[in-house]
């Protein structure tokens, strides 16, 4: 799904919600998309202040028919509508009010009251050693008006698809970097006056202190308006005092429920079928493992969204809540102030849920409570920090010991990473002898038929490398999921129960591979052989 399709989907959802809202308000609903950019404006009926203050716009000016039409939003005060109705009725004139979306209002208000401000250049990610781009972006950031610098940086980060903004204090300046497709890129350096303005605005919006001497966490939201549509940006703020001042990391979550969809994760048919089979059962434990930033939360939310039907009660326990999903009871657990996932889980089990998501299993108490819940008629989903599916079992056994109940409760463990995707203008090449030896070593013991089912033939290998362009300086665009899935078989259960004395990651992985599991490295190399990414990228991430 390309960017335009995503924007169109967001607008479709917003229009559908407005149509439902109109029924509740008793107003006719109006979809303006076919004419909002070119319909003649109606001047002289409302002042710009009135349009801004009451979120109301003129649509048609009464002529001989003395019939006036206005567009309103869900933010328009009801008292304004009633007052205007009465004023026009007293003059013997008819008025109609139509409910439109916030996106439609923004399109019209920009036509009625176009902003009189400087248009700043978009931020461009600099290539390695590209000091000219860094200097140009730094110059723009230092020139943006003081009341706009914070919003400008957030808007540009969203436009670039950045997942994080890093504001770092150096000795003589402030460095700004953005993480795009998993890699940090220098964007600009700004002077300390800019930094103080930025941090003042950040502390106000995220309810944190710039004078604190301990680490702080905050949260804020921002509406991003682009290409005739609006979407909500959730921002998690982490601040910590350093030698030269407060460093901040802003984690950006581009919230859109329609994007939390298993179909959009790029899973293969086999991976999707395994997930579908496990989550179709009413009980059991599913664990997501991987480092921070590997996409665990997005996958878990996508599974939750797939299960989100009217006949299921779904409750989540999160620290913090990253995405708000309609139809699900989401409970924040503030672990920094003494909150506990285990205590929260014990409490919500009394509410008779069908599905429970625990943000993270961090201790033995939470692990045991989650296991107990999963064998008493609940499907429990959670994340867990481990490098691979096999390592997750070793870590869990270290945490709670060999456990017959755990062996019968856990049904699927997923380990995943995100690798950068090659852009379309990639360059094909034939591997050398050393690379071919590596490929045969990686797939040692894997049946050729299993590889051919995934589009891989080691007798006819083509690899690809990135090609740099002005628009795509690194040759990569977006990221894709590499997923290792361990279905818990009887042999794996024997490790967890303690039937096997030699319990270690290698032994568990060997048993899983014998049952047909492909490791993260193997899945990554398969993606490289299919032209989705590169061996260098797989090596970097996995």
Protein Blocks (a to p, Z undefined) as FASTA:
>chain_A
ZZklmmmmmmmmmmmmmmmmmmmnopacddfklmmmmgccdehkacfklmmmnopacfbd
cffkopacddddfklcfklmmmmmmmmmmnopacddddddfklmmmmmmmmmccdddddd
ddddddehilklmmmmmmmmmmpcfklmmmmmmmmmmmnopabdcddddfkbccddddee
hiacdfbdcdfklmmmmmmmmmmmnopafkbcbdcdddddddddeehiacdddddddddd
dfkbccdddddddddfklmcfklnopafklmmmmmmmmmpcbdcdddeddehilmmmmmm
mmmmmmmcfkbccdddddddfbdcehiacddddfknopafklmmmmmmmnopabdcdfba
cbfklmmmmmmmmmnopacddddddfbfklmmmmmmmmnopafklmmmpmbdcddddddd
ddfkbccddddfklmmmmmmmmgoiafklmmmnopafklccdddddddfklmnopgcjdd
ddddddddfklmmmmnopambgcfklmmmmmmmnopacfklmmmmmmmnopacfklmmmm
ZZ
